[in-house]
Amino acid sequence: MGKLQVFEITLNNNKTVYSPGESVSGILKISTAQPIQCKEIKVNCQGFCGVTSKSNDTDWTEEEQYFSSSVSIADKGTLKDGEHSFPFKFLLPAAAPTSFEGPYGQIIYRVRAFIDTPRFAKDYKIEKPFSMTNTVNLNEIPGIQEPSSSSVTKNFSYMLVKNGTVELKAKTNMRGYIAGEIIKVFAEIENKSEKSTGHVVASLMQKITYNTKKPTNDLRSVAEVEGPGVKGGQKTEWKEQIIVPPLQLSSLTDGNLIQICYYIQVYLKYPEVSLTLPIYIGSVAVDPTQPPPSRTGPPMPAPRNNPTPAPAPSPVAAPAESAPQTLPPRTTPKPAPKPRPRSSYTSPSAPPSDLYPELPGVANYSEEMPKSPLHGSQTPVSPNAFSYAPGLSFKQKPSSLGPSAPPLSSSTIPQDTNQMSSSASLPPNNRSSAYPHELPPPYEDGCNI
């Protein structure tokens, strides 16, 4: 390997699956046989999506970046021979989609490290992939507790002669499920012909749309059940159950490069009649005790300019029924003390301050905005790791990780296995990247600097 003997990234606790809002931390380990001149050593954490119109092609035609954060560990200088450990830490965004890998696109999260060398010398780079698992709470979807239902009628013809009709009705017990739950499918088939139908089939379908200039749809059946047909002139009710396997979560927002949706397809093999029942696959199960969310959202609250009802301006506004039968002679009432009742049509340009009391913790707020831990510099590196070359300047970055950053260590770092856990929390079909590439030829073989 020449001058560079060890160049690897190790995530703390060998963790490979993260959730939005968590922090990714680890150590970059470098071991050199000879001093290496470098312009910069940096670590980058990135999440992005790429899609293509060709199967199993990583030359993306469309890309979408979710986040990218870099931290510089060291500037221009000379890295001494020996072992060196550089800690790093990144904060993941609160909203990021679940990792995904398909034939026409991927959602990738990774930590990369770079050693930028002077001109004419080969740069060194390595990456460590990790997975992101987002949460889809089915209880936040309007109408999730209602059944998904549909019906269709098809003409039944034999030898180009109309022989009657077949009516198919189907529904599910609700609209949202998680892995391991059971989808209950109910179907009603009425055969108004003289011939028997083919078998009835219910399939759980997954549809993945890759949004390029010409969108590509990847449609497949992930589970299927089958029942007998219906004889001519008969009506049959059919009930079946489908267990939901571990699947990618449904996409709830539009505009992403990769969209994932699910539905139950109920159809007869003969005649060709089918219908679809849209459903959602989430990570938080439907709770029947919770009130379902409104389809149109909560009603907007009415404006409250006056916290208390304004007093009547004069006794004339009182109902006639409540007035006494004998009234004294009326005199012109004195004007009510200010403030006067405000008209709903002409309002002052600025509301009086007495109607809007100060909110606690808002008017007196004077704190500075907290700085994101993503844009700070790194913990100081041990001065023994670098020596200055003549004519070169080496700037040490100030600390930003704080006391929570792992201490520098020159001890041997255990090799990280790139294998992921096979638990249900892992997104299916994730594979490690092809990195690291083969390291460049020895430094002595390059051009002299």
Secondary structure, DSSP 8 states (H G I E B T S, - for coil): -TTEEEEEEEEGGG--EE-TT-EEEEEEEEEESS-EEESEEEEEEEEEEEE-SSTT--S-SEEEEEEEEEEEEE-SEEE-SEEEEEEEEEE--S-----EEETTEEEEEEEEEEEE--TTS--EEEEEEEEE----BGGGSTTTTS--EEEEEEEEEETTEEEEEEEEEEEES-SEE-TT-EEEEEEEEEEEESS----EEEEEEEEEEE-SSS-EEEEEEEEEEEE----TT-EEEEEEEEE--S------SSS-SEEEEEEEEEEETTTTEEEEEEEEE-SB---TTS----SS-S------S-SS----SSGGGS-STTS-SS-----------SS----SS---SS--GGGS---TTTTT--------TTSS------GGGEE--TT---------SGGGS-----S-----------STTS-TT----S-S----S-GGGS---
